[in-house]
Amino acid sequence: MFQNTSSVSSVMNYFGVFTTVCDAFEDYEDMEPEMLCAGNQLSGDMSCQGDVGGPMMCDDYLVGITSYGGYLCSDSTYPGVYTNVSNYLSWIIDNSSSSLTSNTSLIVTLLVAASMWKFH
């Protein structure tokens, strides 16, 4: 269905979060505080279609969940859009427990929510 996708996780070095850049594109006009816009315009590292639901990490911390982005991999014209995890910290804490089953369920819920965000 999608071209240029991979079943192997990739690592990209994001240069920054630039919501103002996303605001300039018609396709991104619905950016909200719950979303992050990120990519590396210098290297062209951007999210791809197959990355939806994947993590955006900073050091060892989950800061975003891939929602949508450019139509072509490494297309620096269209940065990736991510769910801003920090906006959901209270919910994550309230719904987390030490149970492995509960944590797995939480992770699945977050990934499904991130993948559906585009259609919100």
Biotite code that builds the C-alpha atoms (Angstrom):
import biotite.structure as struc

atoms = struc.array([
    struc.Atom([0.000, 0.000, 0.000], chain_id="A", res_id=1, res_name="MET", atom_name="CA", element="C"),
    struc.Atom([2.700, 2.514, 0.983], chain_id="A", res_id=2, res_name="PHE", atom_name="CA", element="C"),
    struc.Atom([5.942, 2.836, -0.883], chain_id="A", res_id=3, res_name="GLN", atom_name="CA", element="C"),
    struc.Atom([9.294, 3.278, 0.845], chain_id="A", res_id=4, res_name="ASN", atom_name="CA", element="C"),
    struc.Atom([8.109, 1.883, 4.174], chain_id="A", res_id=5, res_name="THR", atom_name="CA", element="C"),
    struc.Atom([10.134, -0.396, 6.402], chain_id="A", res_id=6, res_name="SER", atom_name="CA", element="C"),
    struc.Atom([9.404, -2.992, 9.053], chain_id="A", res_id=7, res_name="SER", atom_name="CA", element="C"),
    struc.Atom([12.613, -1.980, 10.831], chain_id="A", res_id=8, res_name="VAL", atom_name="CA", element="C"),
    struc.Atom([12.653, 0.855, 13.373], chain_id="A", res_id=9, res_name="SER", atom_name="CA", element="C"),
    struc.Atom([14.699, 3.844, 12.316], chain_id="A", res_id=10, res_name="SER", atom_name="CA", element="C"),
    struc.Atom([16.451, 6.510, 14.329], chain_id="A", res_id=11, res_name="VAL", atom_name="CA", element="C"),
    struc.Atom([16.386, 10.130, 13.255], chain_id="A", res_id=12, res_name="MET", atom_name="CA", element="C"),
    struc.Atom([18.042, 13.139, 14.790], chain_id="A", res_id=13, res_name="ASN", atom_name="CA", element="C"),
    struc.Atom([15.348, 15.757, 15.172], chain_id="A", res_id=14, res_name="TYR", atom_name="CA", element="C"),
    struc.Atom([16.596, 19.299, 15.010], chain_id="A", res_id=15, res_name="PHE", atom_name="CA", element="C"),
    struc.Atom([13.671, 20.876, 16.751], chain_id="A", res_id=16, res_name="GLY", atom_name="CA", element="C"),
    struc.Atom([10.012, 21.375, 17.324], chain_id="A", res_id=17, res_name="VAL", atom_name="CA", element="C"),
    struc.Atom([8.704, 24.087, 15.062], chain_id="A", res_id=18, res_name="PHE", atom_name="CA", element="C"),
    struc.Atom([4.944, 24.498, 15.279], chain_id="A", res_id=19, res_name="THR", atom_name="CA", element="C"),
    struc.Atom([5.176, 27.883, 13.554], chain_id="A", res_id=20, res_name="THR", atom_name="CA", element="C"),
    struc.Atom([6.519, 26.162, 10.438], chain_id="A", res_id=21, res_name="VAL", atom_name="CA", element="C"),
    struc.Atom([3.596, 23.747, 10.463], chain_id="A", res_id=22, res_name="CYS", atom_name="CA", element="C"),
    struc.Atom([1.157, 26.633, 10.868], chain_id="A", res_id=23, res_name="ASP", atom_name="CA", element="C"),
    struc.Atom([2.308, 27.947, 7.483], chain_id="A", res_id=24, res_name="ALA", atom_name="CA", element="C"),
    struc.Atom([0.956, 24.875, 5.644], chain_id="A", res_id=25, res_name="PHE", atom_name="CA", element="C"),
    struc.Atom([-2.734, 24.471, 4.842], chain_id="A", res_id=26, res_name="GLU", atom_name="CA", element="C"),
    struc.Atom([-2.551, 20.745, 5.669], chain_id="A", res_id=27, res_name="ASP", atom_name="CA", element="C"),
    struc.Atom([-1.371, 21.617, 9.187], chain_id="A", res_id=28, res_name="TYR", atom_name="CA", element="C"),
    struc.Atom([-3.764, 24.454, 10.000], chain_id="A", res_id=29, res_name="GLU", atom_name="CA", element="C"),
    struc.Atom([-5.476, 22.495, 12.773], chain_id="A", res_id=30, res_name="ASP", atom_name="CA", element="C"),
    struc.Atom([-2.378, 22.248, 14.991], chain_id="A", res_id=31, res_name="MET", atom_name="CA", element="C"),
    struc.Atom([-3.357, 22.281, 18.658], chain_id="A", res_id=32, res_name="GLU", atom_name="CA", element="C"),
    struc.Atom([-1.340, 22.402, 21.911], chain_id="A", res_id=33, res_name="PRO", atom_name="CA", element="C"),
    struc.Atom([-1.774, 18.630, 22.176], chain_id="A", res_id=34, res_name="GLU", atom_name="CA", element="C"),
    struc.Atom([0.375, 18.266, 19.061], chain_id="A", res_id=35, res_name="MET", atom_name="CA", element="C"),
    struc.Atom([4.068, 18.706, 18.313], chain_id="A", res_id=36, res_name="LEU", atom_name="CA", element="C"),
    struc.Atom([5.514, 19.523, 14.929], chain_id="A", res_id=37, res_name="CYS", atom_name="CA", element="C"),
    struc.Atom([9.063, 18.240, 14.507], chain_id="A", res_id=38, res_name="ALA", atom_name="CA", element="C"),
    struc.Atom([11.696, 17.151, 12.054], chain_id="A", res_id=39, res_name="GLY", atom_name="CA", element="C"),
    struc.Atom([15.144, 18.022, 10.821], chain_id="A", res_id=40, res_name="ASN", atom_name="CA", element="C"),
    struc.Atom([14.956, 20.407, 7.904], chain_id="A", res_id=41, res_name="GLN", atom_name="CA", element="C"),
    struc.Atom([18.732, 20.379, 7.558], chain_id="A", res_id=42, res_name="LEU", atom_name="CA", element="C"),
    struc.Atom([19.126, 16.629, 7.073], chain_id="A", res_id=43, res_name="SER", atom_name="CA", element="C"),
    struc.Atom([15.647, 15.914, 5.723], chain_id="A", res_id=44, res_name="GLY", atom_name="CA", element="C"),
    struc.Atom([14.900, 13.420, 8.526], chain_id="A", res_id=45, res_name="ASP", atom_name="CA", element="C"),
    struc.Atom([11.129, 13.271, 8.828], chain_id="A", res_id=46, res_name="MET", atom_name="CA", element="C"),
    struc.Atom([8.541, 10.676, 9.785], chain_id="A", res_id=47, res_name="SER", atom_name="CA", element="C"),
    struc.Atom([7.098, 8.349, 7.146], chain_id="A", res_id=48, res_name="CYS", atom_name="CA", element="C"),
    struc.Atom([3.691, 6.740, 6.625], chain_id="A", res_id=49, res_name="GLN", atom_name="CA", element="C"),
    struc.Atom([4.727, 3.533, 8.413], chain_id="A", res_id=50, res_name="GLY", atom_name="CA", element="C"),
    struc.Atom([5.905, 5.428, 11.511], chain_id="A", res_id=51, res_name="ASP", atom_name="CA", element="C"),
    struc.Atom([2.390, 6.171, 12.817], chain_id="A", res_id=52, res_name="VAL", atom_name="CA", element="C"),
    struc.Atom([2.113, 5.196, 16.476], chain_id="A", res_id=53, res_name="GLY", atom_name="CA", element="C"),
    struc.Atom([5.875, 5.111, 16.934], chain_id="A", res_id=54, res_name="GLY", atom_name="CA", element="C"),
    struc.Atom([7.730, 7.044, 19.604], chain_id="A", res_id=55, res_name="PRO", atom_name="CA", element="C"),
    struc.Atom([9.470, 10.396, 19.404], chain_id="A", res_id=56, res_name="MET", atom_name="CA", element="C"),
    struc.Atom([12.170, 10.204, 22.061], chain_id="A", res_id=57, res_name="MET", atom_name="CA", element="C"),
    struc.Atom([14.357, 12.879, 23.625], chain_id="A", res_id=58, res_name="CYS", atom_name="CA", element="C"),
    struc.Atom([17.221, 11.286, 25.514], chain_id="A", res_id=59, res_name="ASP", atom_name="CA", element="C"),
    struc.Atom([15.410, 8.472, 27.347], chain_id="A", res_id=60, res_name="ASP", atom_name="CA", element="C"),
    struc.Atom([12.013, 10.170, 27.503], chain_id="A", res_id=61, res_name="TYR", atom_name="CA", element="C"),
    struc.Atom([8.931, 9.693, 25.356], chain_id="A", res_id=62, res_name="LEU", atom_name="CA", element="C"),
    struc.Atom([7.910, 13.191, 24.253], chain_id="A", res_id=63, res_name="VAL", atom_name="CA", element="C"),
    struc.Atom([5.673, 12.401, 21.298], chain_id="A", res_id=64, res_name="GLY", atom_name="CA", element="C"),
    struc.Atom([3.782, 9.685, 19.453], chain_id="A", res_id=65, res_name="ILE", atom_name="CA", element="C"),
    struc.Atom([3.898, 9.816, 15.657], chain_id="A", res_id=66, res_name="THR", atom_name="CA", element="C"),
    struc.Atom([0.551, 10.877, 14.232], chain_id="A", res_id=67, res_name="SER", atom_name="CA", element="C"),
    struc.Atom([1.108, 12.036, 10.644], chain_id="A", res_id=68, res_name="TYR", atom_name="CA", element="C"),
    struc.Atom([3.497, 13.946, 8.448], chain_id="A", res_id=69, res_name="GLY", atom_name="CA", element="C"),
    struc.Atom([4.939, 14.147, 4.986], chain_id="A", res_id=70, res_name="GLY", atom_name="CA", element="C"),
    struc.Atom([3.749, 11.943, 2.196], chain_id="A", res_id=71, res_name="TYR", atom_name="CA", element="C"),
    struc.Atom([7.266, 10.936, 1.232], chain_id="A", res_id=72, res_name="LEU", atom_name="CA", element="C"),
    struc.Atom([9.947, 9.739, 3.606], chain_id="A", res_id=73, res_name="CYS", atom_name="CA", element="C"),
    struc.Atom([12.657, 12.330, 4.217], chain_id="A", res_id=74, res_name="SER", atom_name="CA", element="C"),
    struc.Atom([10.549, 15.077, 2.645], chain_id="A", res_id=75, res_name="ASP", atom_name="CA", element="C"),
    struc.Atom([11.720, 18.091, 4.633], chain_id="A", res_id=76, res_name="SER", atom_name="CA", element="C"),
    struc.Atom([8.885, 20.164, 3.171], chain_id="A", res_id=77, res_name="THR", atom_name="CA", element="C"),
    struc.Atom([6.374, 18.498, 5.488], chain_id="A", res_id=78, res_name="TYR", atom_name="CA", element="C"),
    struc.Atom([7.521, 17.935, 9.071], chain_id="A", res_id=79, res_name="PRO", atom_name="CA", element="C"),
    struc.Atom([6.032, 15.209, 11.243], chain_id="A", res_id=80, res_name="GLY", atom_name="CA", element="C"),
    struc.Atom([3.146, 15.804, 13.619], chain_id="A", res_id=81, res_name="VAL", atom_name="CA", element="C"),
    struc.Atom([3.179, 14.043, 16.982], chain_id="A", res_id=82, res_name="TYR", atom_name="CA", element="C"),
    struc.Atom([0.875, 13.713, 19.960], chain_id="A", res_id=83, res_name="THR", atom_name="CA", element="C"),
    struc.Atom([2.445, 15.825, 22.724], chain_id="A", res_id=84, res_name="ASN", atom_name="CA", element="C"),
    struc.Atom([2.769, 13.274, 25.533], chain_id="A", res_id=85, res_name="VAL", atom_name="CA", element="C"),
    struc.Atom([3.388, 15.941, 28.197], chain_id="A", res_id=86, res_name="SER", atom_name="CA", element="C"),
    struc.Atom([-0.233, 17.088, 27.826], chain_id="A", res_id=87, res_name="ASN", atom_name="CA", element="C"),
    struc.Atom([-1.379, 13.633, 28.912], chain_id="A", res_id=88, res_name="TYR", atom_name="CA", element="C"),
    struc.Atom([0.950, 13.039, 31.884], chain_id="A", res_id=89, res_name="LEU", atom_name="CA", element="C"),
    struc.Atom([-1.833, 13.321, 34.460], chain_id="A", res_id=90, res_name="SER", atom_name="CA", element="C"),
    struc.Atom([-3.935, 10.807, 32.552], chain_id="A", res_id=91, res_name="TRP", atom_name="CA", element="C"),
    struc.Atom([-0.968, 8.454, 32.132], chain_id="A", res_id=92, res_name="ILE", atom_name="CA", element="C"),
    struc.Atom([-0.149, 8.616, 35.850], chain_id="A", res_id=93, res_name="ILE", atom_name="CA", element="C"),
    struc.Atom([-3.799, 8.161, 36.852], chain_id="A", res_id=94, res_name="ASP", atom_name="CA", element="C"),
    struc.Atom([-4.135, 5.109, 34.610], chain_id="A", res_id=95, res_name="ASN", atom_name="CA", element="C"),
    struc.Atom([-0.780, 3.468, 35.268], chain_id="A", res_id=96, res_name="SER", atom_name="CA", element="C"),
    struc.Atom([-0.117, 0.721, 37.773], chain_id="A", res_id=97, res_name="SER", atom_name="CA", element="C"),
    struc.Atom([2.676, -1.694, 38.552], chain_id="A", res_id=98, res_name="SER", atom_name="CA", element="C"),
    struc.Atom([0.817, -4.456, 36.734], chain_id="A", res_id=99, res_name="SER", atom_name="CA", element="C"),
    struc.Atom([2.444, -5.506, 33.461], chain_id="A", res_id=100, res_name="LEU", atom_name="CA", element="C"),
    struc.Atom([-0.991, -6.176, 31.966], chain_id="A", res_id=101, res_name="THR", atom_name="CA", element="C"),
    struc.Atom([-2.201, -2.671, 32.798], chain_id="A", res_id=102, res_name="SER", atom_name="CA", element="C"),
    struc.Atom([0.963, -1.053, 31.432], chain_id="A", res_id=103, res_name="ASN", atom_name="CA", element="C"),
    struc.Atom([0.714, -3.046, 28.199], chain_id="A", res_id=104, res_name="THR", atom_name="CA", element="C"),
    struc.Atom([-2.918, -2.021, 27.853], chain_id="A", res_id=105, res_name="SER", atom_name="CA", element="C"),
    struc.Atom([-1.970, 1.625, 28.441], chain_id="A", res_id=106, res_name="LEU", atom_name="CA", element="C"),
    struc.Atom([0.722, 1.504, 25.775], chain_id="A", res_id=107, res_name="ILE", atom_name="CA", element="C"),
    struc.Atom([-1.658, -0.053, 23.245], chain_id="A", res_id=108, res_name="VAL", atom_name="CA", element="C"),
    struc.Atom([-4.271, 2.594, 24.077], chain_id="A", res_id=109, res_name="THR", atom_name="CA", element="C"),
    struc.Atom([-1.746, 5.406, 23.571], chain_id="A", res_id=110, res_name="LEU", atom_name="CA", element="C"),
    struc.Atom([-0.579, 3.997, 20.246], chain_id="A", res_id=111, res_name="LEU", atom_name="CA", element="C"),
    struc.Atom([-4.125, 3.565, 18.940], chain_id="A", res_id=112, res_name="VAL", atom_name="CA", element="C"),
    struc.Atom([-5.024, 7.085, 20.074], chain_id="A", res_id=113, res_name="ALA", atom_name="CA", element="C"),
    struc.Atom([-1.977, 8.503, 18.318], chain_id="A", res_id=114, res_name="ALA", atom_name="CA", element="C"),
    struc.Atom([-2.721, 6.699, 15.076], chain_id="A", res_id=115, res_name="SER", atom_name="CA", element="C"),
    struc.Atom([-6.333, 7.895, 15.114], chain_id="A", res_id=116, res_name="MET", atom_name="CA", element="C"),
    struc.Atom([-5.464, 11.534, 15.962], chain_id="A", res_id=117, res_name="TRP", atom_name="CA", element="C"),
    struc.Atom([-5.206, 12.392, 12.267], chain_id="A", res_id=118, res_name="LYS", atom_name="CA", element="C"),
    struc.Atom([-8.867, 11.598, 11.789], chain_id="A", res_id=119, res_name="PHE", atom_name="CA", element="C"),
    struc.Atom([-10.006, 13.639, 14.810], chain_id="A", res_id=120, res_name="HIS", atom_name="CA", element="C"),
])
